[in-house]
Each structure stands twice: as structure tokens, then as C-alpha cells.
Amino acid sequence: MEMQIRMVSLSVLSPYAIVIFQPFSDIYEILFITGPMYHNGIYHLFYQYNPYSATWGNITWGHSVSDDLVNWIHLEHALVGTEPYDINGCCSGSTTFLTPEKPVILYTGGNYKNRQTQNLAWPKNLSDPFLSEWEKAPQNPLMNPIDDIDPKYFRDPTTAWKGPDGKWRVLVGNQMNDHGQALLYTSTDFVRWTRSKNPLHSSNKTTMWDCPDFYPVSINGNSKKRRILWAWIPESDADSDDLKKGWSGLQSVPRSILLSKNHRQLIQWPIKEIEKLRGEEGCNGQQMKCKCIRNESRKIGCRVAKGLQSCKEAAELPKDASCSQSGCYLFQISNERLLMRKVELKSYASLHFMCSALHLLPLDVKISFDLPSLKEAELMGPSWADPQLLCSQKAASVRGKVGPFGLLVLASKGLKEKTAVFFRVFRSSHDKYVVLMCSDQSRSSLREGLDITTYGAFMDIDPSQEKISLRTLIDHSIIESFGGKGRSCITARVYPKLAIGNEAELYAFSNGTLDVTISRLKAWSMKKAHLVSSNDIRSHQVSLMRSQQFNLKQK
């Protein structure tokens, strides 16, 4: 359910909304990223945005800046449709550095007839550290849909790259004869562009190519050597629901893109800077009571909370647990996080984390599992090739052998509402193992008319050699989950009716016939990021983001 941007949780707009880019209007739609860049120590994020409605229209380029990718200053809109060629919206595009000190924007504009063209804009004042004002080139439009190009399918210019021949090259998405393709344009002055005879790439298996991209990958240099991805998290309910809420869409946490150790896939992981939001409150040294949830009439217990009649079995518990007549309590190692080790989840059981800090959304939760003998794992069916379909058929409520096991998040008391993020392990006919990761929204809300699609992915991991791990970032209506240290990533958008605010609870669970062990668990409540407007900064109403580093000057 994801595709292109978000930043981090911010101020509450409703029981659900904690949005990074809170525009300065009551109703808005956030769309995907357009042209992020890093310039003179400042991160710039441009994004498509409708400031007047929670549905499509009035497409504008929003603009925010940051020095850490976590705390942000909102600026005035960078691009607004004011000219005949973009009066119907300033749509997707990219940024390019003509020189190290001169960034420019290429973007798609649409006129009243939805004729799409590619246009140029540049900063009005390069001495402004925020580059807060942009102006359009008088030569616009630079690239027009002429000859055989359908004017309705000509959009989304990429960043331009200059080759050793002195020519700039840029791609534009296109559909021709129902086939998708990336048109290649070249220029020597960045104003006069020539279309190449052949597209850079095309396919007869797709239609319109939106937002194509190409870029060189550096292998040298003194940068942080990381590539960062944002994912746009759209709404999937009806437009009428978006209008009722007053907003639509938000952005994921920024993610580093890395190559897995086995060099077989790209992995995604929240950037390191997100960890600075981990709170200092936590459980304040309290013990955390973990209560076992019995499944139906079956008397199954959790090793950490058996509801013991006495403490005779205390020796079987983790060394850092203590028992009383009412149950067993886990230790708390610091005032900013909880840490738990070697907790056995008996089959068909849930472990309820009752630490008060875990009712403070957002949360950052990391958990890993030790598994039993995998030879007893369920045999993988020959037709189980679609992970999303398999997760739908084998939801969290469907008992298995090794799994399902994982977390129940945004859960209500009594578990009438819950979103399950979990794993199953299957055994193939060649005694190899297949790990399935699922995000099950089927019971996420008692509200009617919501999209409760279940998502899934196969995870490239050998559970006989490596622990299965999960990191989940939980907000009031967003659950971003990273399995296997980023090998599989699933984002869920949920709107619970009961599990709101302090009523939202967190559980670990196992619904398989074989016991699994929580080998390690850490959880933090997360602080709010700072989000203000440039006017607040300049009028000294607030202090934000080490203003000296931003080199702010009173105007």
C-alpha cells in the first residue's frame, strides 16, 4: 500500500492524524515527492499538494526544509499554477544541479485541456539559505507534445544528467499505442531540448509510465554513501471519506536503501536519524506486567505470565522476571525503553504488554524470535506463489504450525480490533524454508466501509540460520513494518474505532501448534518532531533546528 513519501509523526489533528506535512489549511491532500535535494547543508523536500481539498486538484509544489530529515520548516509554495501552460496544475518533476550552487526544477504543467508540457524554474535568490522563492523560466514550455506524442500522456521529467559529451539527458514518461515508454531528451543549454529518435526503454506489457527515473550510482566520495527513499502512503477509501476527514495521504519515514549481505536484493530501513525521536519517558523504571490471553476454552499459558497459583515454577522464568500470586513481571532496564529477553510464547497465546509507556503513540518496536524444530513446519503448497493471496487465506486467526507469530498492534481491549503483523514458516519439498510476512488489516477496525486489505511478502531469509526479526513503527493510523532487517516492508493504513490514543494496546502472539520464543524485544515511545513555518522562525516566535546551522538572518 505504498509508493513514494512521508517523514515522521507530528501534531494530532484528530484521533488518527499525526502528519508530518501539516499544510496551512484545514483541508488538503498530500501526494508524492517531487525533487528532493541536499544543498548547502539543508535537505529540501518538494511534494505535490492540494491546499484546498482532500481530493485531486489544484496541484501545487509544497516545499519544506530540514537539517536532519526529522524536524522540518514549511515554506511558501514553490510552484503554483499561474501560467497558461500550468494553470491546471504544477505536477511531478525533479531537481537538477546545473552547477554545485545552482539547482533548477523541471516539472510538468497542464493547461485547461490537460495538454502536458515540461517546464523550468529556478531559485529567485541563491543567497537565501532556504531557497524559499522560485520563478519560472520565460522560455517555458521547453518540451512540448508534438508529432506522435499524445498530450495527455507526457509527464514527469527526471533529474537531468550531463554526459562527457557535454549534453544533458532527461527522461519523460509517455504512453504510445497503449505501450509505456521513457522518452529521452538531450540539450546543451538546458533550455532547447531535442527528442531522441528512440525511447530509452519501452514495454508492450504496460501502459503509461508515470515517474520514470534513471541516475548514475556513485561508488566513491566522502558522503554518507546512502540512498534515501520516501514512500507516499495514499488513502484507499472513498473520496467521500477523505472529504469527511479533511485530509488524504501522508508520507512514510525516510528509508535508507541498502544492498543485502548476500547481494541478492535491496533492503529498506528507517534512517538512523529517526532514532532521535525515541522518547526519554518509557516506563520510568516500572515493572511491566505481561498478561496471558487464553485462547477460547483452551488453558494455554505464557511462560512469563502463567497466572501461577504459587511461585514454584519461578525457576523456569527469565532471570530478570519476578513472580507473585497474580502473575509474573518482567524487568525494565531504563527509563527510555523496555527490554525483554527469552520469553516463551506457548501455542495459541498472546502476551499483553501493560507498561504504561506503550500506550503513548507513536511507538518504535523491535522484536526477534527463536523458532522450534523447523522440520515440523507446514509443507509449502505448490500453488502458493502469491504472498498477498496466501496472507489473505491464512490470516492471523488461522492456526498453523510454525506461526502465525508476531505482533498485534493498535489493538483494543478484548481484541475486538487489532492489526496483526506476523510471520509463518513453511517447508518446501527440498527441505528449504519459506518465510511469509503478513500485515492483516481484516480486523483492524469496527468501522464500516474501510479498506481492510491484507498484504504479504515472501522474505529472503533462512530461519534455520538466522532469527526472524521485526521492527514496527506504530502511529495512530499508520503501521510501518520491516521484516528481516528490511528484507520485506509492509505499510498499513488503519482507522480503528476503539483502539484510539491511550486505548491502543500492544501484544505479541503465537497462533501455531509449535511454541516460539521472543529472544529480544525493545520498545520506545516516540517524541513529536518539530514542525513550524518559516514565518514563525523569522519572527522569533519559536526556536527550531539549530538556527545557526541554517544561517538564518533576520529580514
N, C-alpha and C positions, 0 to 999 in steps of 0.2 A: 504494500500500500504506500509506496514511497517513490519519489523521483526528484528531487532537486533542492531543498534548502531548509534550514532552521538554525537557531542559535542556542538558546537556553531559556529556562523558565523564568518568568518575571512576575509582574504585579497582577493580582487577581482582578479579573473583570467580571467574573461570575463564579459559581461553584466549580466550573470546569476550566475557565480560560486563564491560563498563565502563559502569556505570549511574549516572545522576545521582541518582535517588532510591533509595538502597540502604536498604531498610527494616531495622528492627532484629529480623529473624528470618531463619532460614535458607531458608525457602520463602515465596514471595509472588507476587502478581500485581499489576502496576501497570496501572491503567486510565486513563481520560481525565480531563482537567482539569475542575474544578468550582469556579467562582467565584474567579478571580484578582482581586486588587485591590492598589492602592497607597495606603498610609495612613501619614501622618507620616514620610515618607522611607523606608519599608520596603515592599518587594514581598512580598505574601503569595500563596502558591500552594497551593490545596487540590486534592486529586486523589483519585479513587476508588482503593481499595486493599484487597486481601485479604491480611492479615498472616499467614494460616495455611496457604495453599495457592497453588499456581501456576495454579489454575483458578478459575472464577467461584464466588463465595460470600462470606459474612461481610463484606459491603461496608461499608467504613469510610471516613471522610473523613481522609486524611492531610493534614498541614499543615507547610509549610516556609516559611522567610522568608529574604530576601536584600536587600542594598542595591545590588546591581549585576546581578542576573539571571544571574550566573555562579557565584558561591560561595554555598552555602546552609547554613542551620541547620535541622535536623529537630527538630520539636517533637512533643509527645504528640499523639495523635489528636484532631482537633477534634470529630468526631461519631462515636459508636459506637451501634449498635442496642441500646437498653436498655429501650425502652418498647413497649407492645403494638402501637402504630401503626408502629414502625420496627424491630421485633425481627428481621425478615427482611432488614434492610439499610438503611443510610442512603445512598440513591442520589443521582443527579445533582441539581444545583441551581445557584444563583447567589448572588452577594453584592449588596447594595444599601446605599447610604448614606442613612439617614433624615435625618441632618444630616452636615456635614463631619467630625464627630468620632464618629459613631455608626453603624458598619457592622452589618448583620444578614445572616443566611443564610436563604434559602428553599430547602428540599430536599424530595425525595420519600422517603417512608418506606413500607415494605411490611410487612404483618403476615404471620402464618403461612399465610394463604390467598392471599397475594400481592395483597391489596387495597391499592391505591396511594393515598396521600394526600399533601397538601402541608403542610409544617411549617415552623416558625420557630425560629431560635436566635440568640443574641446573645452578645457577649463578657461574661465574668464580671467582668472587671476592666479598665475602659477606660484605667487608668493604666499597665497593663502594656504596654510598647512592642511586645512580640511578640503580644499578644492570644492568649496560649497556651492559655487555658481558655475553653470555650464552654458555655452552658447552654441548655436547650430551654424554649420558652415553655409556661407551664401551660395555655394555651388550645388547644394542639395536639390534633388536627389542625385546620388552618384552612380547607382546601379539601378537600371530600370528593367521591367519585364517585357523585353522586346522579342521579336521574331516568334519562336515557337514556345515561349515561356508563358504559362498560364498565370495571370497577375494575382490569382487567389492563392497560388502555391509557390511563393517566392519569398523566403524569410529566414531570419535567424543567422546573421553573419557571424563567423567565428573570429577569434583573435587572429590577426594577420601576422605572418612570419616572413622575414626578409632573408632571401637566399643569397648565396655567394655571387649570383649574377646581378645583384642589386635590385631585384624585383620583389615586391611584396606579394604574398599569396594569401587568399582568403576563400573560405567555402561559404556557400549559401544553400540552405535546404530547399528542395524542389520535388515536385511530382510531375511526371510527364508520361502520358499514355498509361496512367494508373501504376506507374513504377516509381519507386522512390530513388532519389539520387542527390549527390552533393556536387553542385556546380562549382567550378574552380575559376576564380578571377585573379588577374595579375595587374600590378600597377608599379610605376617607378616613382610617382609623386604622391600617392595615397589619395588622389582626387580623381584622376582619369583612370578608369578601370576597364579591362578587356576580358571578355569571357573566353575561356579556353574552348577549343573545338570539342573536346570530350570531357565528360564529368570525371572527377577524381575517382568516384566509386558509385555504383548503382546496383539495384536489385529488382528483379521481376517478382519477388515474393513479398514485397511490401508496397505500401502506397506512400503518402507524404512523409518525408524525412524532416521532422522538427528537431531543431537544435543539434545539428551535426557538430563534430569537433575534430580537430587534429592539432598536434603540437609535438615539438621535439622534447625528449626526456633527457635531462641533464644527468651526467654521472660524476661530474667534478664540481668544485666550487666550495665556498665556505658557508653556505646557507645551512638551514636546519635539515636540508635534504629530505623534505617530506612533501607529499602532495595531499591537499585537503579537499574533501568532498562535502558538499552540503546536500541535503535531501529535502525536497519540498514535500510536505505531508498535506495532501488535499483532503477536502471533505468528500465523502461518498454518499451522503444522504441527499434528500431532495433540496432543490433551491429554496423551497418554502421554509424548510428547517433552518437553512443558513440565514435567511432574512429574519426569521424569528429570533435567532441567537444574536444576530447583528454582526457576525464575522464569519469568515470562511478561510481555512487554510492557515498553516503555520510552518515553522522551519525546524528541522532536526538539529541536534547538536552537531557541530562540525566534526568531521571524522578524518583521521589520518588514513591514507591508502598505502598499504604495505604489501610486500611480496611474502607469501608464507615461507616457512623454513624449508619446506620440501619443493619450493619453486613451482608449485602446481596451480596456485590461484592467488588472486588479490584478496586481501582481507581488509576489513574496516574496523576501526577502533576509535572511540571518543578521544579527541585531542587531550594532551596532558593538562592543558590549562583549565579544563572543566573541573579538575580535582580541587582547584582553589575554592570552589563553591561548597565543598564538603563542610558541614557545619561543625561548630565547636560545642554544640549543646548535647546532642546524643542522649544517652540515658543518665548522664550526670552521676555515674558510679552506681546506679541502682542495679539490683539483680533483675534479670529478665526471666519472667515466668513463661514456660512453654507448656501449653496445654494440649493434650492429645485429643483429637477428634475421632471418635469411634465411627466406623462405617456401618450404618444400618444396625442390625442386631448383633453383628459380629463383634466379640470382645477382643479387639486388637489394640495394643498399646504402643506408645512411643517409648523408646528406651530412656529418653530424657524426662519423660513425664508419664509414668505408669499409673499415677493415682494410687500409689502404694498404700497398703494397709499398715506397713511398717517400713523401716529403712534397711531391712535385711539385705536387700538387693543393691544397696548403695555402692558396693564394691564394683558392680558391673558398669557403673556410670562413669562418664568422663571425670578425670581427677578434679576438674575445676567446677564440678556440679555439687550441689548440696541438696539434701532431701529433708522434707518434713512430712507430717501426716497428710498434708494437702497436695504433695507432689514434689517435683524436683526442679531446681532452679539453676540456670546457667550463669556463668560468671560474666562480668563486664570489665574489660581491660582498660578502658579510658573513658574520658568524658566526651569524646567526639565520635566514637564509633563502637559498635558491638562486634565481638569476635567470638566465634564458636568453632570448636573442632570436634571431630569424631563423634557425631551424633547419628545414631542408627534410626532410620525410618522403617518401621515394620510395614509389612504389606498392608495395603488398604488403609493407610493412616495419614493424617495431616498434623503438622506441627505449627502451632499458633504462636507467633512472636508477639508477646504482650508488652514489650518495652514501650514506654510512652513516647519515646523519640520517634518510633516507627509510625506514629500517627501524624507526623509533621511532613507533609508533602512539600516539595519533591523529595525523592529518595534515590540513592545510588546503592545498589545491592549487588554483591559479588558472592557467588556460591559455587562450590565444586563437589563432585560426588565420586565416591568409590563404589564400584559395582561388584556384584557377586560373580560366581562362575558363569561366564558367558555362554558356555556350551549348552545351557538350558534356555537360551534366548529363542524367541519365536522364529520360525523359519520364514524367510522373506518370500512373499508370493511372487510368481513370475510376472504378474500384470501390475505390480505396484511401482510403476515408473513415475507417476505424477505425485510429488510430495504434498502439494496442496490438497489434492483429492484424498490422499491417504490420511492426512491430518483431519479432514472432514469426516471420513469414515471411522477413524479411530480417534475420537475426541478424548478429552481428559477423563470423561466418565466411563470410557470403555476400558475394561480391565485387560491387562496384558501380562507378560512375564517380566522382562526387564523393562519396566516402565508401563504406563507413563509416570514420570517423576520430574519434579521441578518446583515452580513457584505458582501460588495463587496470589495475584496482585489486584489492587482495587477491589478487595473482597468485602462484602458486607457481613455483619454479624449473622450467624446461621448459614452463611454461604449461599444465600439466595441469589446474590450477584457475585461474580468472580470472573477474572480473565486468567486463564491458565497458560503459562509459558513452560513448555515441558519437552522432554526427550523420550524416545523409545529406541531400543536397540534390537535389531533383527540379525539373524544369522543367515548367510547366503548358503547356497548348495556347495560352495567351495570352502566352507568354514571360514569365510571372511565375515566381517561385521559391518552392518549398515546402521548409521545413526540418523534418526529423523528428529528434526527440531520443529516444534509447532507453536503457534500462538492462536489459542482457541478463544474467540470472542463470542461463542454461541450463547453463553450465559453471562455476558458482561453487563447486561442492563435489563431491568424490568420494563423499560420504556418501549413503546411500540413504534414500529416504522423505521428503526435504525438499521444500518448496515452492520451485520454481525458476521461477516465473512471470516472464515478460519484460513490462516496462511501457514505455509510449511516450506521446509527446505531440507535437503539431504546435506549432512555435514561431513566434510572430508577429514575424518579422524578415526584412528584405530583405538577403540576403547580398551583393548587388551594391553595397550602400551601407554596410554595417556588418560588422565582423569577428564571426565566431561565437566566443563565449566560453563557458567552463565553469568553475564553481567547485565543488569536491567536498570534502566533509568526510568523512574516512575513519576509522572506528573499527575495533575488532576484529571486529565483526559488523554494523556499520551503515555504509551509504554514502548520504549526503545530497547530492544533486546539483542545481545551479541553473544552468540554461542560459540564455544570452541575458540575463545580468544579472537573472535571476529571472523571466523570462517563462514558463519551464517548469521545474517542480520534480518530481523523482522520488526517492523514498527506497527503498532496498533493504535487506532483512534477509537476511544470508547467513551460513552456518556452514561455512567451509572446513575441510578435513581436513588439508591440507598447509600452506596459506598462513596460518600462525598465528604471531603475535608477530614475531620477527626474520626469520622465513622468508617474510613477506609482502612482495611486491615491487610496484613501480610502473612502468608502461610508458606511453608514448604510441605510438599505432599508426595506420596507414592501410592499408586493405584495398580501395582503389579504384584504378582504372586511371590516374587523374589525381593528380599529386603535390599535396600540401598543405604549407603552411609553418607551423611554430609561430612566430608572431610575438612571443609573450611567454609566459614561464612563471615562476611563483613558487610556492614550496612551503615550508611551515613544519611542523616537528614541533610538537605542541601539548602544553602542560603540563596537569597534572591540576588540576581545580577543587578547592577546599576544600569538604569536606562533613563536618559534625560534628553532634552532638546538642546540645540546649540544656543538658543536664546537664554536658557537657564544658565549655561556656562558663562556666557558673556556678561550677563547681568549680575553675576556672583550670587545667585540665589542658591546654588548648590556647588559642592566641590566634588569633582569626579575624575577618576582615571589619571592621577598624577599629571596634572595640567602642565607642569614644567616640561614633561616629555613631549607633550603636544605643542609646546612652544606657543601657547595661546597669548595673544596680545589684545588688550582692551581696545575696542574700536569706538 
